[in-house]
Amino acid sequence: MPTIVAQGETIPAERLASFEDHSALRGDAAALQAQLADGGYLYMREFLPRDDVLAARADIFGRLAEVGEILPPVGDGIYSGASRRKEQVADLGAFWKSVCETWSLRRITHGPRLYGLMSAVFGEPVRAQDYLFLRPANRGKSTNLHCDYGFFTRTTESVLTAWIALGDIPVSEGPLFVVEGSHRFDDIVASQKGFDVARDTHRTAAFNATPLQFVEERGTRLLTRDFAAGDVVIFPMFTLHGSLQNVSEQNRVRLSVDVRYQRLDDAVDERYFGPSPTGTTGIGYGELVGAKPLTEAWHIR
Ligand SMILES: O=C(O)CCC(=O)C(=O)O
């Protein structure tokens, strides 16, 4: 078992388990819905075409190579240790928006394959938010423990996140983890109800506990695994999650994207839709960690 680290702590084997592969349920809407309700997530191994995913990866890392952050060949995603982004780019938010609008990325996040899966999971026509959370994370970085509820439920609670591996992401590169059974923790659900990250600024989305502290207190486990390009994890707004820490010895940058889907008939939260979405806090793509040069530190989002 490779060393698995979250927020500086090594996670012992007894606090870890692998995502189960639910690919066999594809095409069976009732089974997908039952599995999501029961387990709090769906994991679809190599769901999106590898070539499409690697094309998006090359395009995105190509943009980061232009600002001196990624070394050639760009598909390897090796961090240069430097950045000229601030010197070369007049507006970091506009730069990141343009990267997030990359056609090969949109083909994945808004294409028929994921749309079809999400329609089956919702059991009716759906729509995807236009605003994307594209995440390059170099060594040392991770996303703290949180739920998505406070970000995306202003107009409907019936929202699902799809997290997509944009390349092969071994656990050493800091992929997604989910806290097993957390969608059923009544106290967490109660604490999230009515929470709005942008309005309730006295609290943050991130939990104070580290992932290890949390799973030890609750007697549960972190679910994660070595991801392959095109793997998709789907989870609802109460499922606790975050990312492992990138501890890549090769300085490989973890690249993933997360996008939210909702029912077509539900009211939309205008912050995440349209040609120029304002994002959670109102400043557009500039508020995302992806908009920061890789040389800068960040936690959560
Ligand atoms: O990829 C990450 O670092 C975190 C993902 C996440 O928070 C999400 O998909 O909602």
The ligand as an SDF file (V2000), in Angstrom:
LIG
                    3D

 10  9  0  0  0  0  0  0  0  0999 V2000
  -10.5930   17.8690   -6.3300 O   0  0  0  0  0  0  0  0  0  0  0  0
  -10.5450   18.4350   -5.2440 C   0  0  0  0  0  0  0  0  0  0  0  0
   -9.4990   18.8590   -4.7610 O   0  0  0  0  0  0  0  0  0  0  0  0
  -11.8030   18.6610   -4.4580 C   0  0  0  0  0  0  0  0  0  0  0  0
  -13.0420   18.3060   -5.2180 C   0  0  0  0  0  0  0  0  0  0  0  0
  -14.2570   18.8860   -4.6100 C   0  0  0  0  0  0  0  0  0  0  0  0
  -14.2670   19.5120   -3.5920 O   0  0  0  0  0  0  0  0  0  0  0  0
  -15.5300   18.6650   -5.3200 C   0  0  0  0  0  0  0  0  0  0  0  0
  -15.5400   17.9660   -6.3500 O   0  0  0  0  0  0  0  0  0  0  0  0
  -16.5580   19.1790   -4.8490 O   0  0  0  0  0  0  0  0  0  0  0  0
  1  2  2  0
  2  3  1  0
  2  4  1  0
  4  5  1  0
  5  6  1  0
  6  7  2  0
  6  8  1  0
  8  9  2  0
  8 10  1  0
M  END
$$$$
